[in-house]
């Protein structure tokens, strides 16, 4: 039997804030597994695992819209769609890594020039 977590408990277990979890629910990236009689969302271990994936992806700089295609593919269980979504995200990650490397070079050059001028 899977565990049953409140919004705060599920968020804490996944390393997210309550606000983030509610945002991801509102965007359809995470679906509560149940509701209490008073209407409060409940989450199980599968929901927490999904939330961990989303937290890792957004923490790495991926946008919710970019993550959405993977989540939809996972939800429908279509292996081809999952593979395509993974390739698409891999390309986005590669592009961002290249941009970060370029930025690192520009920063190094710019900061080096400032340090050289300061030494004069």
C-alpha positions as CSV (number, residue, x, y, z in Angstrom):
1,X,0.0,0.0,0.0
2,X,1.3,3.4,-1.0
3,X,1.8,6.2,1.6
4,X,-0.7,9.0,1.9
5,X,0.7,12.6,2.2
6,X,-0.8,16.0,2.7
7,X,0.3,18.9,0.4
8,X,2.9,20.0,2.9
9,X,4.2,16.5,3.5
10,X,4.5,15.6,-0.2
11,X,6.2,18.9,-0.9
12,X,8.7,18.4,1.9
13,X,9.5,14.8,0.8
14,X,10.2,16.0,-2.8
15,X,12.2,19.1,-1.8
16,X,9.6,21.5,-3.1
17,X,7.6,24.3,-1.4
18,X,3.8,24.0,-0.9
19,X,3.5,26.9,-3.4
20,X,5.5,25.0,-6.0
21,X,3.4,21.8,-5.5
22,X,0.2,23.8,-5.9
23,X,1.6,25.5,-9.0
24,X,2.5,22.1,-10.6
25,X,-1.0,20.7,-9.7
26,X,-2.6,23.8,-11.3
27,X,-0.5,23.2,-14.4
28,X,-1.4,19.6,-14.6
29,X,2.1,18.3,-14.0
30,X,1.1,16.5,-10.8
31,X,-2.2,15.0,-10.0
32,X,-3.4,14.4,-6.5
33,X,-4.2,10.7,-5.9
34,X,-7.2,11.6,-3.7
35,X,-9.1,14.2,-1.8
36,X,-10.2,14.2,1.8
37,X,-13.8,14.6,2.8
38,X,-13.0,18.3,3.3
39,X,-11.5,18.7,-0.2
40,X,-7.8,18.6,0.7
41,X,-5.5,17.0,-1.8
42,X,-3.6,13.8,-0.9
43,X,-0.5,12.5,-2.6
44,X,1.1,9.0,-2.7
45,X,4.6,7.9,-3.4
46,X,4.1,8.0,-7.1
47,X,3.0,11.6,-6.9
48,X,6.1,12.4,-4.8
49,X,8.4,10.7,-7.3
50,X,6.8,12.7,-10.1
51,X,7.2,15.9,-8.0
52,X,10.9,15.1,-7.5
53,X,11.4,14.8,-11.3
54,X,9.7,18.2,-11.8
55,X,11.7,19.8,-9.0
56,X,15.0,18.5,-10.5
57,X,14.0,19.7,-14.0
58,X,12.9,23.1,-12.9
59,X,15.9,23.4,-10.6
60,X,18.1,22.7,-13.7
61,X,16.4,25.6,-15.5
62,X,13.8,23.8,-17.6
63,X,10.5,25.6,-18.0
64,X,7.2,24.1,-17.0
65,X,6.1,24.0,-20.7
66,X,9.2,22.1,-21.6
67,X,8.7,19.5,-18.9
68,X,5.0,19.2,-19.8
69,X,5.6,17.1,-22.9
70,X,7.5,14.6,-21.0
71,X,4.9,14.4,-18.2
72,X,2.1,14.0,-20.8
73,X,4.1,11.2,-22.5
74,X,4.7,9.5,-19.2
75,X,1.0,9.8,-18.3
76,X,-0.2,8.1,-21.5
77,X,2.5,5.4,-21.3
78,X,3.5,5.8,-24.9
79,X,7.1,4.6,-25.1
80,X,7.7,6.4,-28.4
81,X,6.3,9.7,-27.0
82,X,8.5,9.3,-23.9
83,X,11.6,8.7,-26.1
84,X,10.8,11.7,-28.2
85,X,10.2,13.9,-25.2
86,X,13.5,12.7,-23.7
87,X,15.4,13.5,-26.9
88,X,13.8,17.0,-27.1
89,X,14.7,17.7,-23.5
90,X,18.3,16.4,-24.1
91,X,18.6,18.9,-27.0
92,X,17.3,21.8,-24.8
93,X,19.8,20.8,-22.1
94,X,22.6,20.6,-24.6
95,X,21.7,24.1,-25.9
96,X,21.6,25.5,-22.4
97,X,24.9,23.9,-21.5
98,X,26.5,25.5,-24.6
99,X,25.1,28.9,-23.7
100,X,26.4,28.5,-20.1
101,X,29.9,27.6,-21.3
102,X,29.8,30.6,-23.6
103,X,28.8,32.8,-20.7
104,X,31.5,31.4,-18.6
105,X,34.1,32.3,-21.2
106,X,32.7,35.9,-21.5
107,X,32.7,36.3,-17.8
108,X,36.2,35.1,-17.5
109,X,37.4,37.4,-20.2
110,X,35.5,40.4,-18.9
111,X,36.6,39.8,-15.3
112,X,40.2,39.2,-16.4
113,X,40.2,42.6,-18.2
114,X,38.9,44.4,-15.2
115,X,41.5,42.8,-12.9
116,X,44.3,43.7,-15.4
117,X,43.1,47.3,-15.5
118,X,42.9,47.4,-11.7
119,X,46.5,46.2,-11.5
120,X,47.7,49.1,-13.5
